[in-house]
Amino acid sequence: MRTLYVKFIVITTGMMLISFILAFLISNTYYHQKIKPVNDQKNTKIALSIATFAKEHPDNNLIDYLENVSGIGYQMYLVDSVGNEHSFGEPFRDKNLPNSTKKRVINGQIFHGILQFPRETFVTGFFANELRNTIGVPLEHNGKNYALFIRPDIKFLFSEMHVLFGWILLLAISLSFVMVLINTKYLIKPISTLTKATKSLASGNYQVNLDIHRDDELGQLSQSFLQMATKLEQMEDMRKEFISNISHDIQSPLSNIKGYTNLLDHDSISSENRTQYVSIINSEIRRLSSLTKQLLLLASLDRDEDIMKKKSFNVGEQIKGLIRNYQWAISEKGLMVSYSLPDSEIIGDPALLETVWDNLLGNAIKYNIPNGSIEISIEEKEKSVFVTFVDTGLGMSDKEVDRIFERFYRTDRSRTRSVEGTGLGLSIVASIVKLHNGVITVKSKEKEGSTFIVELPVK
């Protein structure tokens, strides 16, 4: 995480540096395009007004006059036709200026040195203390011609301000860097915490605690992480329960088969007992076979294999045929079955959906009370078909309803009543309904029965 910390600081500092460079280049362009011409015109006007005043007041001492003017913030350079020169105010760092330029100014031309100062120079050229970076105007005094070169005395104008600006720049850079360090630590700390939590999660400790209270994306990530940890813990518990249940459900019939086959080895058992033992063995084999088939079907559904063979079929006729197949079990328990199953064509996998109806009807019979009732109905609404199974069985609590579609989950009532089952049926039902883009809902009340509603799209 230190690497990310350093990377963040480097990237942020780099962005600040790039922003500074871009801002400097943009400012330089603006200076050359807008400010420089205005500055040239302004200083030209001032220089001409100085020359006009000197011409209109020949009695004034020119040197004293220019000395006074320079005292209010200007640098000046005065030269006559024979090369005599005078400097006023802060001396120029570089007085290198062609004599031809001086002569042209003496002869009446205006020298726009500020405007013509090399364009490749950055905006710092404004501060260049050079004679070339001036405005030159002709000046006439007492019948003598001069060339006056003038520019603002930047050092005088800014006086202590350049020190203040220097401190402001230094403090701004220093404080920005400190703020980057603090902000980076603030942003990276939750990621460090998440990394530790991830390692803890990887080692099998699902009780992770993230003391992160934020409303931004990192806060949302932390909440999602905690939800993921909870889900993983539930999945791990389900996996352990799955292994425990599958081991029990396989071991139990195998133990029975082994025990009864050992009994069959004895010659002393009667023909009646032998027939009974063989029947029990066959029942346990069918139980193992059913469990194996259900596990294979669940595995196929989990892998999302292309096992669906869709076609149009009459779901009402399919459920009627299933009721006929269960007629003996219905009669044996004294149940009354009523149904409203109009012809309803849907597109789906008939074999898989028959598994759904078989499980729901089988459970309605298995967990019903003696002489109870079962109601089955089909209703079409808009683009969906609703298949409803209502029984008068034992019913379930809200807690049991929440877990009814978990694999190997059996309600306590089903165990106390010694009803055989694998605990996989409703899990398969939910997977098949979901595979058909449908929804299954359960309404149940203890000692009053249960209602299963399957909603499937017609197409």
Number of C-alpha atoms within 10 A of each C-alpha: 11 9 8 13 16 13 13 19 19 13 11 16 16 12 12 15 12 12 12 12 12 12 12 14 14 11 15 20 15 13 19 20 12 11 16 19 15 14 14 19 15 12 19 23 13 14 23 18 13 18 20 15 15 20 19 12 12 13 10 14 13 15 13 11 13 23 17 14 16 20 14 13 18 21 26 27 21 21 21 19 14 8 12 9 13 13 18 20 20 18 15 19 10 12 13 10 12 9 10 9 16 25 19 16 23 23 16 16 15 21 23 20 19 25 19 15 18 12 13 9 12 15 19 9 19 18 12 18 21 18 23 24 27 28 29 32 28 26 27 21 19 14 9 11 18 26 28 30 28 26 26 21 22 17 15 16 13 13 11 10 12 13 11 12 12 11 12 12 12 12 12 12 13 12 12 14 16 12 12 17 17 13 14 18 16 11 13 18 15 20 17 16 15 22 13 14 21 17 11 14 16 10 9 12 13 20 13 16 11 16 10 15 12 13 8 8 9 17 15 14 15 21 16 12 17 19 12 13 19 15 13 15 17 13 13 14 12 16 13 12 15 17 13 12 17 18 11 12 18 16 13 14 19 16 12 16 20 13 13 17 15 10 15 17 10 10 9 9 11 11 10 8 12 19 12 13 19 15 12 16 20 13 14 19 16 13 18 19 12 14 20 13 12 17 16 12 17 20 13 13 18 11 9 12 9 8 11 16 11 14 12 14 16 14 24 19 15 17 22 14 11 15 20 10 12 14 12 11 14 23 12 10 15 15 20 13 17 12 16 13 17 14 14 16 16 20 17 21 18 19 12 21 18 16 15 21 21 19 17 21 22 18 17 26 24 19 19 23 18 16 13 18 20 22 17 21 17 21 16 15 10 8 9 16 21 18 21 22 21 22 26 24 25 19 22 22 14 13 9 15 17 11 13 21 20 17 21 22 20 17 17 11 13 15 11 8 10 9 11 10 17 21 21 20 25 20 18 25 24 19 21 22 18 15 16 19 11 18 17 18 12 15 15 21 16 12 14 13 22 23 22 19 19 22 23 22 18 18 13
